Amino acid sequence: MQVTWKKVLAAAVIVFFIGYLVSVWWSVEPDPIEQNVYSQQNSQNVVGYATTTSLILTVEALLDKSGGWLSNDVTPPSIFMDNMPAFEFGAIEQARDLALIMRKEFSRSQSQSTADKDLLAAHSKLNIEHTSWLVPSAEGEYRDAVKLLKLYRARMMATENQDAQFYARADNLNEWLKEVQKRLGSMSQRLSASVGQERLNTDLSGDSAARQSTPSYGAQEIKTSWWKIDDVFYETRGATWALLNFMKAIEVDFADVLQKKNAQVSLRQIIRELEETQQPVWSPMILNGSGFGVVANHSLVMANYISRANAAVIDLTNLLTQG
């Protein structure tokens, strides 16, 4: 009996060790997409190719990375992993935002024009719950969305087909940047809450006649649960990874608009800040030291880059609004 228990224990240790190695391999994050990929493949210099391709490649990278799509896995070891699923969720949220703006703004000439059928279907499929694993599965719907995006791109590049268009205008770009501002602002607040802070209620600031449905406290203590700190960090890391891919594509497709507004440097500053968010994490765990304590606080470091990127986005929005 004693020998049997030793064998069972040894087998359990081996299985655990193998599962740990697999989980480490599956936790390797995909590399950001290089900007020269868009230029090399777009021999016809079609406007909209870079942005559409960046969305396609970003979703494909999430599906084809080591381990595939992990957010909806219900078997070990992925069911015990939370960092990579958080990364995937942050990235797919950015993909959904871009797909929405492509459907509502980039592909439409004016408010009365109809939405592109392929973009409409692709956006719908990207919005499936990222944890759905049965029928339909999240990865199945996302792959269908990629196929639809490729159909839109092919139609857009066909010179004889004028139905599929991509309009690179300052007002269109501003609509997407407004969504980016909201996302970055939310990320910065959630990251900063890792150490806990008292926040004043500024919901109705700037309008003396403003009202809200139910009353709220004038100040509130906000602090992220210790169990959720790493999830928030990696969700932000995934979101900024996808956003970095999209910003590089925007620089290509909206080059003329940016040059006219003298806003190329502002966009490059955003890209530079987002690149800093993708630096390797050398610590085996996300540390949560106090603001000026002995131990580092990775969330606050990330929040710093996010805040600076958001400030640059606001500057870019103001430049595009000006005549």
C-alpha positions, -999 to +999 in steps of 0.1 A: +000+000+000+028+024+008+045+018-025+012+024-043+007+058-026+043+068-035+036+060-071+003+080-070+021+109-054+049+108-079+025+107-108+005+136-094+038+157-091+047+148-127+013+158-140+013+190-121+048+199-134+038+192-170+007+212-166+027+241-151+052+240-181+022+240-205+006+269-188+038+289-189+042+282-227+005+292-233+011+324-213+035+338-239+020+369-253+019+375-291+043+401-305+029+435-317+024+436-355+052+455-374+040+485-394+060+474-425+036+445-429+009+468-442+032+486-467+046+453-481+012+437-487-006+468-500+010+472-534-020+491-547-018+517-518-056+513-512-068+534-483-083+513-455-061+482-462-038+488-432-066+493-407-086+463-419-055+441-420-045+452-385-079+441-372-076+408-391-041+400-379-049+410-344-078+386-341-059+359-359-029+363-335-053+358-305-067+326-321-034+311-334-010+319-305+003+291-284-027+274-267-051+291-290-081+309-275-080+301-237-109+322-223-135+295-229-114+264-221-130+242-194-102+217-190-068+218-172-044+235-173-061+265-190-091+265-166-067+274-139-051+302-159-064+338-156-036+361-169-038+351-206-077+350-206-076+385-192-051+396-219-075+381-246-105+399-232-087+433-232-076+427-268-110+415-281-127+445-265-104+468-286-112+447-317-149+451-311-145+489-307-126+492-340-151+469-358-179+491-346-163+523-358-155+507-391-191+497-395-205+531-384-179+556-396-150+544-417-171+526-443-199+552-446-198+584-465-225+601-445-252+595-419-278+584-444-256+558-461-261+521-454-237+499-434-215+475-452-230+440-449-197+422-442-187+446-415-221+444-400-219+407-397-183+407-386-190+431-358-220+410-347-198+378-345-170+396-326-195+405-299-202+369-289-193+363-252-156+355-251-162+326-227-187+308-249-174+273-255-203+252-267-224+262-297-215+286-310-179+287-297-161+321-293-132+311-315-156+298-342-174+331-343-142+351-343-128+330-372-160+337-391-156+374-384-120+373-398-134+357-430-160+385-433-133+411-428-112+395-455-142+396-479-147+433-471-110+439-477-111+421-511-142+440-522-125+473-511-094+465-531-113+456-563-113+488-584-144+477-604-164+474-571-174+507-556-197+493-529-170+486-503-153+519-493-131+532-465-132+569-459-101+583-442-114+616-428-105+636-397-141+634-384-142+596-388-109+592-370-120+614-342-150+591-336-127+562-330-103+583-308-132+592-286-138+556-279-101+551-273-101+580-247-129+563-227-112+530-227-078+544-217-094+565-190-112+535-175-080+514-176-060+541-158-086+544-131-088+507-125-050+503-124-046+532-100-072+516-077-046+488-070-034+507-039-068+521-030-078+558-030-106+581-020-123+595-051-145+626-052-177+624-072-173+645-103-201+629-123-221+662-126-192+686-128-195+715-153-233+717-154-252+732-125-285+719-140-272+683-144-291+656-126-287+618-122-312+590-116-302+581-081-281+600-055-245+589-049-218+596-023-197+627-025-166+606-020-159+569-022-131+546-013-120+526-044-097+496-042-092+467-065-094+433-048-061+416-042-073+387-063-081+409-093-050+430-095-032+407-120-063+403-140-067+441-144-030+444-153-031+418-180-065+429-194-049+464-198-018+448-214-039+430-239-059+461-247-028+482-253-013+454-274-043+455-298-044+493-297-008+495-306-014+474-337-043+496-347-025+529-341+003+518-364-023+510-391-040+543-386-007+561-392-006+545-427-042+550-438-047+585-423-012+598-434-026+626-455-051+637-428-024+637-402+000+656-424-026+682-432-033+687-394+004+685-386-005+657-362+020+630-371+041+636-341+011+633-317+002+599-331+038+587-329+039+598-293+008+576-286+025+547-303+057+553-282+037+552-250+018+521-260+051+504-269+063+510-233+033+490-220+045+459-239+079+458-222+087+423-207+075+416-172+104+401-154+087+395-121+070+361-116+040+378-102+023+413-104+035+432-074+013+456-055+035+477-034+025+511-021+031+542-042+064+551-027+071+518-009+100+494-011+082+469-033+073+479-069+037+484-080+033+472-116-002+485-119+009+521-111+037+519-137+012+507-163-012+534-153+015+560-159+020+549-195-018+547-200-024+582-187+004+596-209-010+578-240-045+591-231-032+627-229-016+623-263-049+610-277-067+640-263-041+663-280-045+645-313-083+648-310-080+685-305-057+689-335-080+670-357-110+691-346-092+723-355-096+737-391 
